[in-house]
Amino acid sequence: MTKHIPNLQVALDHSDLKGAIKAAVAVGAEVDIIEAGTVCLLQVGSELVEVLRNLFPDKIIVADTKCADAGGTIAKNNAVRGADWMTCICSATIPTMSAALKAIQEVNGDKGEIQIELYGDWTYDQAQLWLDAGISQAIYHQSRDALLAGETWGEKDLNKVKKLIDMGFRVSVTGGLDVDTLKLFEGVDVYTFIAGRGITEAENPAQAAREFKDEIRRIWG
Amino acid sequence: MTKHIPNLQVALDHSDLKGAIKAAVAVGAEVDIIEAGTVCLLQVGSELVEVLRNLFPDKIIVADTKCADAGGTIAKNNAVRGADWMTCICSATIPTMSAALKAIQEVNGDKGEIQIELYGDWTYDQAQLWLDAGISQAIYHQSRDALLAGETWGEKDLNKVKKLIDMGFRVSVTGGLDVDTLKLFEGVDVYTFIAGRGITEAENPAQAAREFKDEIRRIWG
């Protein structure tokens, strides 16, 4: 197995299209994956995906829909506007996830992927069903609201991430990440680090993205 | 306790604003609650909520965001555009749900409510935490994709609905409902029946809504 250097993904979680686009233009070239965030999708719709696709034809674009139902419709709606990947919430049913996967691959071929967003209580038995359904990306989250309530990354989180990786998932991690917290994950084969405000609200967002990339290369390179 | 006659809610799950508005205009006056559906919100954003609010100043408008995170931001974004209620997915954390409730009540006062969308595996222990957090509406779902895969309403579903009602929830039910399936719920104190295509795709949507209301009154009136 060749060593994987974790991707860097920027989440655009603005409540307005202009803010999201401004941030995307500032940092898009520095990152591997650009995420149309849930807050922004719910505010402005999938036009955001289309704008990002046009601005960054060669980047991976993720629509963070956290889809819970109507997987086929929502995946198609986003795929035709340029999303390579889309997220489903872990409490969605397997038929929803499968319908989403089928729809996104109808537009994107094998490059189309569904990522499962892990929130609340889920089990490894459920996770195995996602793998069985052909879904091998998961996103391990520290909820923004949980972080605001004082929770943070700990050994328990890292062990869950490791177990998912051992099961065969490519795991993204997100929630309250900054350059200094990356080293908490040293030795863990993280697939992608997702940062939002840690990059987009920095004084110099492009430089903040480069600092993330430098630290990722220092640890995993 | 005065007897409650279940509400009728229409879900606008169109992929385009025009289709959603056309359906809203056709049936809005006939129903109690108008839902800005997830599919449409993700396609066109919260402008949908604003249009519905302007069209129907006296109806309850629900933003079916199925919010999983950033509850405060998403609730505020929808409340300021006119949503009375908003949904959170059951796998959201309690801090997310609480932040959403606080934000929607900051705009709407006590009239602002959060509804928990029940998907996948949830527990009554979790449900008690929602009640403890001041959230007393839940939506029991048959997933559209699960219905397409051949599942339907059964005794197991009804017992879960009854148990939630016994706990103190006002429970909405949705998923594959038509006028003929309402009688399955006879004897159950359902708070709201939610129908989408069963109304909006009918040859005469307003008449379809009236038939739902007539059957509800026949059974619960």
Interface residues (C-beta under 8 A of the other chain):
Chain A: D13 S15 T38 V39 L41 L42 Q43 V44 G45 S46 E47 T65 K66 A68 D69 A70 G71 G72 T73 I74 N77 N78 I89 C90 S91 A92 T93 P95 T96 S98 A99 E117 Y119 G120 D121 W122 T123 Q126 H141 S143 R144 D145 A146 L148 A149
Chain B: D13 S15 T38 V39 L41 L42 Q43 V44 G45 S46 E47 T65 K66 A68 D69 A70 G71 G72 T73 I74 N77 N78 I89 C90 S91 A92 T93 P95 T96 S98 A99 E117 Y119 G120 D121 W122 T123 Q126 H141 S143 R144 D145 A146 L148 A149
